[in-house]
Amino acid sequence: MHTTSQLQQRIHQLREQINHHNQLYYVLDSPQISDAEYDQLLRELETLEGEHPELVTPDSPTQRVGAEPVAAFGVVEHPVPLLSLAKAFEADEMKAWHTRISRLLEGEPMDFVCELKMDGLAVSLTYIDGLLVTGATRGDGYRGENITQNLKTVRSIPIRLPADAPRQLEVRGEVFLSKPAFAKINKERAEADQPLFANPRNAAAGSVRQLDPRITARRPLDIFIYGLGYAEGQPIPKTHWETMQYLKSLGFKINPLNALFHDIPSVEAFCQRWVEKREKLPYDADGVVVKVNSLDQQNRLGIVGRDPRWAIAFKFPATQATTRLLDIGINVGRTGSINPYAILEPVSVGGAVVRRSTLHNEEDIHRKDIRIGDTVIVQRAGEVVPEVVAPVVGKRTGEEKVFEMPSHCPTCGSGLVKTEGEVMARCPNAACPAQVLELLKHFVSRGAMDIDGMGEKLATALFNAGLVKDMADIYYLDMEKLLGLDRMGEKVTSHVLDSIEKSKSRPFTRIIFALGIRYIGSETADLLARAFQNIEKLAEASLDDLLAVPGIGPKAAESVTTFFAQETNRRIIEKLQTAGVKLEAEAKEIREMPLSGQEFVVTGKLEAMSRTEAEAKVREMGGGVGSSVTKKTTYLVVGADPGSKLDKAKALGTNILSEEEFLRLIST
Ligand code: IVH
């Protein structure tokens, strides 16, 4: 394996890298790598040092956390050091931690407090005779920066405590910015041509460490207190949980989501729940801190190096990473929108490899100052599509190229148009092959005509082979044409033909949606289907007729008239009609439908179908769909992990349906 000198070299290299990134992160508030990449460096170093303790030096970054405070602020010595936390990246590591400490406590029962690990900035607050006298950053844990003036601007930090507070008290907590506050700050910075903050944590750190407290005061910083450093003059409780309740009674802000558990499976369930639901939080949390509740047990477990044995940070999978922006591609949408997208050096984020990501539009690219060749921060959060957040300006070499939007459609060459007040450039040519293909994919998709067996691939193949030039051509396909395509056997082909046949009798609302008229989504399609009942009436509707439909606005109305005024579109409708596609609502669709007059709200994750599909189903059966539970709600359909809607429904006495009950209801 490694020779000693190779090993020493690697350790040296890791230390240099880690020190460099520490400086960028803690002192300059401008990290150049993601937390996950940093953790990986630190872990590698920890492992190597663990295997070769003789190579550990007192100045190794594993021996201290953080970096020197900047001299511009005064220095504060922490009488009780601010510790760091050992990390667990997998459930198994947490189990191993539990096993270790159980052994040390010889099997004594333990309680645990779970707290969200806030992704902000650690601070220490010292009160003497009830007055806030010092606010400090954590710094290296022993010495931090004096940022009292800045912290006094944080409204959730009490400046004065009640009279019965301990004579001297030091508490610790995390200062953070909410996601909406972060978005607002970045918007203002973009408008003022200032570089953007990559995430709320950097924005919070940048705000707290402002030399001018007036700037800090304009940032809506917030705090959660999670620990007590020391208290004099008052007995303190015997557990962490009670300590937090006590601090709350003194006026400190404690996270209401903290929870007390009596066993590890419950702790694991809490962690797993927040892995899935973290996106719903109004602030960034990067993990869960699990703490042994009893302070006596904490004392007996003690500290190893800088980490207390009595606590562990269970880390969520990272949602940001850095990579290179190799190029910017252009995609033409089904309504002609010109969508730039990032072509990235593949990078793993939040458990998936990201190669491409949306760039929204030209304005957004320039607002964020993203250049081709830049190292960029990529974010992938929950179900949301990956996004390029910001460039890492410090990594520029000067070779980067500013993106220029093409003036012509990359597919058909038509000159692009940009309407006043719109951010998207568009290809105005409705016959543009790229648009037609996108439209075809939309037409056959599940929410539209739902032609089983004909996905994007087959639609593309048919289009490329010239067998389908518009959506109506789908209904003129036959065995022979389909068998001529690559990898189309008889069985698949007859299944596809079967699906095409079935799709002819889809509800009218689906057809309207499938036509891909701009601004007509599945909900507006539904309104149109009810109001006009067949394609002739819809095609003949005037702007006023359309505007008279509740829920149809001027943009949608105009888009419908424009659509039916076009000769190509009229021809497509004729072809659909000739092929036998049903272009009218059935009586039951309009009046006596099974769910008429009933209003549904769907919450939580369903197993058998997506929420959108469930809602489409309800509408098809004549029911209404709401987004929140009110007195008008007939049923609340509850999937896995329902949120506050379930509580509301219980409070209102609304009928609650499990997914199974819902499926039974819609299959009758
Ligand atoms: S406890 C020994 N609790 O995570 C206990 N830390 O490495 C040390 N953090 O920068 C900290 N939320 O600021 C604790 N609920 C929480 C926390 C939390 C965030 C941060 C802390 C520090 C890092 C610990």
Residues whose N, C-alpha, C, O or C-beta is under 5 A from the ligand:
A	BS01	IVH	L83 S84 L85 E115 L116 K117 M118 L121 A122 G173 E174 Y226 V289 P308 A311
